[in-house]
């Protein structure tokens, strides 16, 4: 028979198998695919658990950062409030000092006016004193210069009374001039002393004003510094509050992510539970298959394309395994053909829904199209189709998992 005719028969067998696969079956059969799905689900769940733990750690860290930031905000607010109270005290103190300084300036201005007035009085007193002295000097000069002529006139007049009156007049004038000069001198001295006293008081006020101005500058500097510190604390509080809001948003996101992952784990647990139940059913059916009615290999009629199909399935499932592993995979397929629990043809067994992962993934179709099966794969298919088995009546195989017992050949457990 030609290779083209063999492929036509094989394609017809595949079509029949696909028609069989879509038909509802009255019995559930165990599959390697189910265990693969279970392992994938468990791995996905483990990954989700790790992500959940990581999310919870991030959430705890974010909450700690948030608590720390809130504590920072409380501390900053307390320090800001203390500074604001201090600023109120300083502002009150500055108001008192500034008011005192204004009073001093008013007093100094008043003293300056007094000094100015006193200086004017002093100048007037000096002028008055000089005028008095000049008048007295003139009168004395007049009296002394005209004294001889006046005395002669008095003597010639033979009037002692006139002479006596004249003497008294001269004495009175002299006494008046001396008294007035003394008064003017005393007034000038008094005004000079008053001026000196005012100048001294002004100097004292000026010195005190310098002290008050220094105090005002000191308090004003403290007010400015405290105001600057308050503004810095306000900015720090604003920054801390923004960071706190960011931590709150981040914490909310982590909380939502944790809830999502918890829900995802619940869904994965449900899926795993369903797959575990399915596997238990598959194991039960596997045991049932072992106890089922078995045909003899001589009762099986193989189609022309069975060898090509089986060899390529062996290539897909055990292409990298030793020859014993290839033969074991072929024996599992033939064991199913011989068991009353499974379809009675190679095509029916291989294409039974969900039984062999290369069928569902498309790898088998690609291998068939390109003829990937090697010489050892064909040899294993021939020996399996002749009834040879190195796994007894096993009808399942998969990669090893905890709790699964069976015969291990290469990278597969056969059971």
WOBEL-V832057 format. One record per residue. N is the residue number from 1. PSI is psi in whole degrees, -180 to 180 (NA if undefined). NEAR is the number of other C-alpha atoms within 8 Angstrom. Layout:
# WOBEL-V832057
n = (N/N)
psi = (PSI/PSI)
near = (NEAR/NEAR)
This chain:
# WOBEL-V832057
n = (1/2/3/4/5/6/7/8/9/10/11/12/13/14/15/16/17/18/19/20/21/22/23/24/25/26/27/28/29/30/31/32/33/34/35/36/37/38/39/40/41/42/43/44/45/46/47/48/49/50/51/52/53/54/55/56/57/58/59/60/61/62/63/64/65/66/67/68/69/70/71/72/73/74/75/76/77/78/79/80/81/82/83/84/85/86/87/88/89/90/91/92/93/94/95/96/97/98/99/100/101/102/103/104/105/106/107/108/109/110/111/112/113/114/115/116/117/118/119/120/121/122/123/124/125/126/127/128/129/130/131/132/133/134/135/136/137/138/139/140/141/142/143/144/145/146/147/148/149/150/151/152/153/154/155/156/157/158/159/160/161/162/163/164/165/166/167/168/169/170/171/172/173/174/175/176/177/178/179/180/181/182/183/184/185/186/187/188/189/190/191/192/193/194/195/196/197/198/199/200/201/202/203/204/205/206/207/208/209/210/211/212/213/214/215/216/217/218/219/220/221/222/223/224/225/226/227/228/229/230/231/232/233/234/235/236/237/238/239/240/241/242/243/244/245/246/247/248/249/250/251/252/253/254/255/256/257/258/259/260/261/262/263/264/265/266/267/268/269/270/271/272/273/274/275/276/277/278/279/280/281/282/283/284/285/286/287/288/289/290/291/292/293/294/295/296/297/298/299/300/301/302/303/304/305/306/307/308/309/310/311/312/313/314/315/316/317/318/319/320/321/322/323/324/325/326/327/328/329/330/331/332/333/334/335/336/337/338/339/340/341/342/343/344/345/346/347/348/349/350/351/352/353/354/355/356/357/358/359/360/361/362/363/364/365/366/367/368/369/370/371/372/373/374/375/376/377/378/379/380/381/382/383/384/385/386/387/388/389/390/391/392/393/394/395/396/397/398/399/400/401/402/403/404/405/406/407/408/409/410/411/412/413/414/415)
psi = (137/161/-36/-43/-36/-40/-35/-45/-39/-42/-39/-39/-39/-42/-44/-40/-40/-39/-37/-36/-33/-10/141/138/146/-12/149/137/152/148/149/-33/-38/-43/-38/-45/-41/-46/-41/-42/-41/-41/-41/-43/-42/-41/-42/-39/-43/-42/-39/-45/-42/-41/-42/-39/-43/-37/-45/-43/-41/-41/-39/-44/-40/-44/-44/-42/-39/-39/-40/-42/-44/-44/-42/-40/-40/-45/-40/-44/-41/-42/-37/-39/-42/-39/-40/-44/-45/-39/-40/-44/-40/-37/-43/-46/-42/-40/-42/-41/-40/-40/-43/-42/-39/-42/-42/-41/-41/-43/-40/-42/-42/-44/-42/-45/-42/-41/-37/-43/-41/-42/-40/-40/-40/-43/-45/-40/-43/-41/-41/-42/-41/-41/-45/-40/-42/-43/-40/-42/-41/-44/-43/-36/-37/14/-46/-45/-39/-41/-41/-42/-40/-40/-41/-27/-8/32/101/-30/-41/-40/-41/-41/-38/-41/-43/-37/-44/-41/-41/-43/-43/-42/-41/-44/-44/-40/-44/-40/-41/-44/-43/-39/-44/-40/-41/-43/-42/-43/-39/-43/-41/-41/-46/-41/-43/-41/-40/-44/-41/-43/-43/-42/-40/-43/-42/-36/-39/-42/-44/-40/-39/-41/-40/-43/-41/-50/-40/-41/-42/-38/-46/-44/-44/-40/-42/-42/-40/-43/-40/-41/-39/-44/-42/-39/-43/-43/-44/-39/-38/-42/-38/-42/-39/-42/-39/-44/-41/-42/-42/-40/-42/-39/-44/-41/-40/-43/-41/-43/-36/-42/-38/-41/-40/-44/-41/-38/-40/-43/-42/-42/-42/-42/-39/-41/-38/-41/-40/-40/-38/-41/-41/-43/-32/-45/-38/-39/-37/-30/0/177/134/135/162/150/-26/-16/-3/134/115/140/167/-35/0/-42/-46/-43/-47/-41/-40/-33/-42/-40/-45/-41/-33/29/-31/0/162/169/-37/-35/-38/-45/-39/-41/-44/-38/-37/-44/-46/-36/-40/-38/-37/-23/146/-9/-23/170/156/17/157/-44/-45/-42/-49/-39/10/136/125/18/-45/125/-35/-25/-49/-33/-15/-3/-39/-43/-41/-42/-40/-41/-33/-3/52/-20/135/175/-40/-31/-42/-39/-44/-39/-42/-46/-39/-40/-15/-4/2/138/139/11/20/-130/23/140/6/156/154/174/150/142/155/136/-6/122/153/-164/119/128/117/-128/18/149/129/131/NA)
near = (4/5/6/6/8/11/10/8/11/14/9/8/11/10/8/10/12/10/8/9/11/7/6/5/5/4/4/8/10/13/11/12/10/12/11/8/9/11/8/8/11/10/8/9/11/8/8/11/10/8/9/12/8/8/11/11/8/9/11/8/8/11/11/8/9/11/8/8/12/11/8/9/11/8/8/11/10/8/9/11/8/8/11/10/8/9/11/8/8/11/9/8/9/11/8/8/11/9/8/9/11/8/8/10/9/8/9/11/8/8/12/9/8/9/11/8/8/11/10/8/9/11/8/8/11/10/8/9/12/8/8/12/9/8/8/10/8/8/8/9/8/9/9/8/7/8/9/8/7/8/9/8/8/12/10/7/6/6/9/8/6/8/11/8/8/8/8/8/8/9/8/8/8/10/8/8/10/8/8/9/11/8/8/13/9/8/9/12/8/8/12/9/8/9/11/8/8/11/10/8/9/11/8/8/11/9/8/8/11/8/8/11/9/8/9/11/8/8/11/9/8/9/11/8/8/12/9/8/9/11/8/8/12/9/8/9/11/8/8/12/11/8/9/11/8/8/12/10/8/9/11/8/8/12/10/8/10/11/8/8/12/9/8/9/11/8/8/12/9/8/9/11/8/8/12/9/8/9/11/8/11/12/9/8/11/12/8/9/12/10/6/9/7/7/9/7/9/5/6/10/5/7/8/9/12/11/10/11/11/11/15/15/10/15/14/11/9/11/9/5/10/8/8/10/12/17/15/13/12/15/15/14/12/12/11/14/13/13/15/13/9/10/12/12/9/13/12/13/14/10/14/12/6/10/12/11/9/11/11/8/7/8/10/12/8/8/12/11/6/6/7/8/12/8/6/8/15/12/8/13/14/9/10/13/11/7/9/8/10/8/10/5/8/11/13/11/12/9/7/8/5/4/4/6/6/7/8/8/10/8/8/11/13/14/9)
